[in-house]
Each structure stands twice: as C-alpha cells, then as structure tokens.
Amino acid sequence: MKLAIFDFDGTLFPKDTLPFLLSQRKDLHCSRFTTYKLYLSLIPLFLKYKLEILTKLSREQMKVLAVKKFNYIFKGMSEPELITFFSGCSEKAQDLLNKSVVQEVERARAEGFHTVLLSGTYDYLLAEVGKSLHFDTVIGTKMHFTNGRFDPDVDLEIVIGEMKLKRVYQAFENQEINWEESRAYADGFSDLDLLLAVGSPIAVRPDAKLRALAEEKKWRIIS
C-alpha cells in the first residue's frame, strides 16, 4: 500500500482553523462575551505563533496552548450538537479549500494511493471534510466527553509535530506500507518528521524554514 498524506491547516485548508471556527461562533451555545473574551486571549498567542517573537515556546507548543484555551468555547456541548456544528463549518470550509491541493487528492486517489487526511484539527471537522473529499482514512484530535458533555478539562492528545507520524504508524501498524512510494503534503517545518518518512515530500505554501529546506533538497513546492 502507498499512502498520500495531506495536512489540513495551511495545506488543504489555507487558513488557521481556530480563527475560522471562532468566526462561526453564532452557531455555538455560548455568550458573545465568552467568545470575545476568548478572542482577546488568543490574539497575543496567535501573533507569537505566526511571527515567532517574544517567546521561547515552539510553534507546536503555542498551538497546543491555543487549542487548550479554545476548547472552553465548546464546554457543555453534547456530541450531537458538536457534530451539527462541525458539519456546518465543513460546508462553509468547502469553498475555501486550496483547489490545487484538492486536485492532488483526486489525482492521488486515481493513481491508487490510500489517501489520508491528518491534522491536529478536531476530528469531527476532519471527518466531515474527509467524507466530502472521499478520503480513505482521517486522523485528527479526538474530543472527550463526561456524562455526555464535552469536557475541556480533559487534556487532548493534539495531533501535531512528531505526534502526526506516530499516529500514522499506529493507524497502519498492521499494514505493509511502501514508504518510498508514498507522498506527504504539508506547509510547516513542524511536519518535517512526516515529510522525511515518505519518498515524495511536497511543501504546500511552506513557511520560511520549510521552503528553504524544500529548495535545498529540490522537493516539489506548491505555491
């Protein structure tokens, strides 16, 4: 089996997921005050994440902190409510997807690759997007519930950085994978482990560090 692995944030979806989800706040069961308070708390973290300034934290660590803060916007929601919310978000995200990457998904499927959608994004959103694009496997960050309600105090195992490749290995541990014939699409240097694991790494609108490496190694780059 050969895999075609696609990152979501910044790759298939050319935006950051958390701000996008926050823009859909009218469909959530929380007050405007709560969402604005969250928005204000995320701004400095988001700027540090984007610019990598005024902090000793890595981009991965900052994203984990942002997700932990963001989780409280879903506090108390039931699984059916979250599925409905993410389904609506998926429909709105369809028009924003990177068309070049969507074509790569379709081409990979036609060429016999097992397509994988992989991201630290919430698995309910990825499941909806994956269904619409006919992905074979979807791997995202699982949400936890206590007494039927989402519990933001339970630490999530966010699929980011080195965790991405680990989760792929886990998903296909009983399969014989031709890694040399496999390919991976990602936009960030934090995905380097994943990109180095396959024979055909592809950088999609890469950040500065990944672009420099991709150019040095003559990897394919999708702008």
C-alpha positions as CSV (number, residue, x, y, z in Angstrom):
1,M,0.0,0.0,0.0
2,K,1.2,3.5,-0.8
3,L,-0.1,6.5,1.1
4,A,-0.8,10.1,0.1
5,I,-0.9,12.0,3.4
6,F,-2.4,15.5,3.5
7,D,-2.2,18.0,6.3
8,F,-5.2,20.2,6.8
9,D,-4.3,23.6,8.4
10,G,-2.4,25.7,5.9
11,T,-2.3,22.9,3.3
12,L,-5.7,21.7,2.2
13,F,-7.3,24.5,4.2
14,P,-5.3,27.6,3.5
15,K,-6.2,29.3,6.8
16,D,-5.8,28.6,10.5
17,T,-8.7,26.5,11.8
18,L,-9.2,28.1,15.2
19,P,-9.9,31.7,13.9
20,F,-12.2,30.1,11.3
21,L,-14.2,28.2,13.9
22,L,-14.4,31.3,16.1
23,S,-15.9,33.2,13.1
24,Q,-18.7,30.6,13.2
25,R,-19.5,31.4,16.9
26,K,-23.1,32.3,16.2
27,D,-23.8,28.6,15.9
28,L,-22.4,27.8,19.3
29,H,-24.2,27.8,22.6
30,C,-22.1,30.4,24.3
31,S,-22.5,34.1,25.0
32,R,-21.0,36.8,22.9
33,F,-19.0,37.9,26.0
34,T,-17.4,34.4,26.2
35,T,-16.4,34.4,22.6
36,Y,-14.9,37.9,22.7
37,K,-13.0,37.1,25.9
38,L,-11.6,34.0,24.2
39,Y,-10.8,36.0,21.0
40,L,-8.8,38.6,23.1
41,S,-6.9,35.9,24.9
42,L,-5.9,34.2,21.7
43,I,-4.7,37.3,19.8
44,P,-1.2,37.6,21.5
45,L,-0.7,33.8,21.3
46,F,-1.7,33.8,17.7
47,L,0.7,36.7,16.9
48,K,3.6,34.9,18.6
49,Y,2.7,31.7,16.7
50,K,2.7,33.5,13.4
51,L,5.8,35.7,14.0
52,E,7.7,33.5,16.5
53,I,8.6,36.6,18.5
54,L,8.7,37.4,22.2
55,T,8.5,33.8,23.2
56,K,10.7,30.8,23.9
57,L,7.9,28.4,23.0
58,S,7.9,26.5,19.8
59,R,5.1,26.9,17.3
60,E,3.9,23.5,18.3
61,Q,3.8,24.4,22.0
62,M,1.9,27.7,21.2
63,K,-0.6,25.9,19.1
64,V,-1.3,23.4,21.9
65,L,-1.9,26.3,24.3
66,A,-4.2,27.9,21.8
67,V,-6.3,24.7,21.4
68,K,-6.5,24.3,25.2
69,K,-7.9,27.8,25.5
70,F,-10.2,27.4,22.6
71,N,-11.7,24.2,24.0
72,Y,-13.7,26.1,26.5
73,I,-15.9,27.5,23.8
74,F,-17.4,24.0,23.4
75,K,-17.8,23.4,27.2
76,G,-21.1,21.5,28.0
77,M,-22.0,20.8,24.4
78,S,-23.2,17.2,23.6
79,E,-21.7,15.1,20.8
80,P,-24.8,15.5,18.5
81,E,-24.5,19.3,19.0
82,L,-20.8,19.3,18.1
83,I,-21.4,17.1,15.1
84,T,-24.0,19.5,13.8
85,F,-21.7,22.5,14.4
86,F,-18.7,20.9,12.7
87,S,-20.9,19.8,9.8
88,G,-22.0,23.3,9.2
89,C,-18.4,24.5,9.5
90,S,-17.3,21.9,6.9
91,E,-19.9,23.1,4.4
92,K,-18.6,26.7,4.7
93,A,-15.0,25.5,4.5
94,Q,-15.5,23.7,1.2
95,D,-15.3,27.0,-0.8
96,L,-12.1,27.9,1.0
97,L,-10.1,24.8,0.3
98,N,-6.9,25.0,-1.7
99,K,-8.1,23.9,-5.2
100,S,-4.6,22.8,-6.2
101,V,-4.4,20.5,-3.2
102,V,-8.0,19.2,-3.8
103,Q,-6.8,18.2,-7.3
104,E,-3.8,16.5,-5.7
105,V,-6.2,14.5,-3.6
106,E,-8.2,13.4,-6.6
107,R,-5.1,12.6,-8.6
108,A,-3.7,10.5,-5.8
109,R,-6.9,8.5,-5.4
110,A,-7.0,7.9,-9.2
111,E,-3.3,6.7,-9.1
112,G,-4.2,4.1,-6.5
113,F,-2.9,5.8,-3.3
114,H,-4.6,5.3,0.0
115,T,-5.5,8.9,0.9
116,V,-5.0,10.1,4.5
117,L,-6.2,13.4,6.0
118,L,-4.0,14.2,9.0
119,S,-4.2,17.2,11.4
120,G,-4.3,18.5,14.9
121,T,-7.7,19.8,14.0
122,Y,-10.8,18.4,15.8
123,D,-11.7,15.0,14.4
124,Y,-15.3,15.9,13.9
125,L,-14.4,18.6,11.5
126,L,-11.9,16.5,9.7
127,A,-14.4,13.6,9.4
128,E,-16.9,15.9,7.6
129,V,-14.2,17.3,5.2
130,G,-12.8,13.8,4.7
131,K,-16.2,12.4,3.8
132,S,-16.8,15.2,1.2
133,L,-13.4,14.6,-0.5
134,H,-13.6,10.8,-0.2
135,F,-10.5,10.3,2.0
136,D,-9.8,6.7,2.9
137,T,-8.5,7.5,6.4
138,V,-9.0,10.5,8.6
139,I,-6.8,11.2,11.7
140,G,-7.5,14.2,13.9
141,T,-7.6,15.3,17.5
142,K,-10.3,13.4,19.4
143,M,-12.7,15.2,21.7
144,H,-13.6,13.8,25.1
145,F,-17.0,13.8,26.9
146,T,-18.0,13.5,30.6
147,N,-21.6,12.5,31.2
148,G,-22.4,13.1,27.6
149,R,-21.0,16.7,27.5
150,F,-17.7,17.9,26.1
151,D,-15.2,18.3,28.9
152,P,-12.5,20.9,28.2
153,D,-10.6,20.0,31.3
154,V,-9.5,16.6,29.8
155,D,-6.2,17.1,28.1
156,L,-6.5,16.3,24.4
157,E,-3.8,14.4,22.5
158,I,-3.3,17.0,19.8
159,V,-2.0,15.5,16.6
160,I,0.8,17.9,15.9
161,G,4.5,17.8,15.2
162,E,6.1,14.4,15.9
163,M,2.7,13.1,17.0
164,K,1.5,13.1,13.4
165,L,3.9,10.4,12.2
166,K,3.3,8.4,15.3
167,R,-0.5,8.4,14.7
168,V,0.1,7.4,11.1
169,Y,2.3,4.5,12.2
170,Q,-0.4,3.4,14.7
171,A,-3.2,3.6,12.1
172,F,-1.3,1.4,9.7
173,E,0.7,-0.8,12.1
174,N,-0.9,-4.0,10.6
175,Q,-0.5,-2.9,7.0
176,E,2.5,-3.2,4.8
177,I,3.3,0.4,3.7
178,N,5.6,1.3,0.8
179,W,7.0,4.4,2.3
180,E,9.4,5.1,-0.6
181,E,6.4,5.3,-3.0
182,S,4.3,7.3,-0.5
183,R,3.9,11.0,-0.5
184,A,3.0,13.7,2.0
185,Y,1.8,17.3,1.7
186,A,2.4,19.9,4.4
187,D,3.0,23.6,4.9
188,G,5.1,23.8,8.1
189,F,8.6,22.9,9.2
190,S,7.0,21.2,12.2
191,D,5.8,18.5,9.9
192,L,9.4,17.6,8.9
193,D,9.3,14.1,10.5
194,L,6.3,13.3,8.4
195,L,7.8,14.7,5.2
196,L,11.1,12.8,5.7
197,A,9.2,9.5,6.2
198,V,8.0,9.3,2.6
199,G,9.7,9.1,-0.7
200,S,7.9,12.2,-2.1
201,P,7.6,15.1,0.3
202,I,5.6,18.1,-1.1
203,A,5.7,21.5,0.5
204,V,2.5,23.5,0.1
205,R,2.7,27.2,0.6
206,P,5.5,26.5,3.0
207,D,6.7,28.6,5.9
208,A,10.2,30.1,5.5
209,K,12.1,27.3,7.2
210,L,10.3,24.6,5.2
211,R,10.7,26.5,1.9
212,A,14.4,26.8,2.4
213,L,14.8,23.1,3.1
214,A,12.5,22.1,0.2
215,E,14.5,24.3,-2.2
216,E,17.8,22.8,-0.9
217,K,16.5,19.2,-1.3
218,K,14.7,20.1,-4.5
219,W,11.4,18.9,-3.2
220,R,8.2,19.8,-5.1
221,I,6.7,23.1,-3.9
222,I,3.0,24.1,-4.5
223,S,2.5,27.8,-4.1
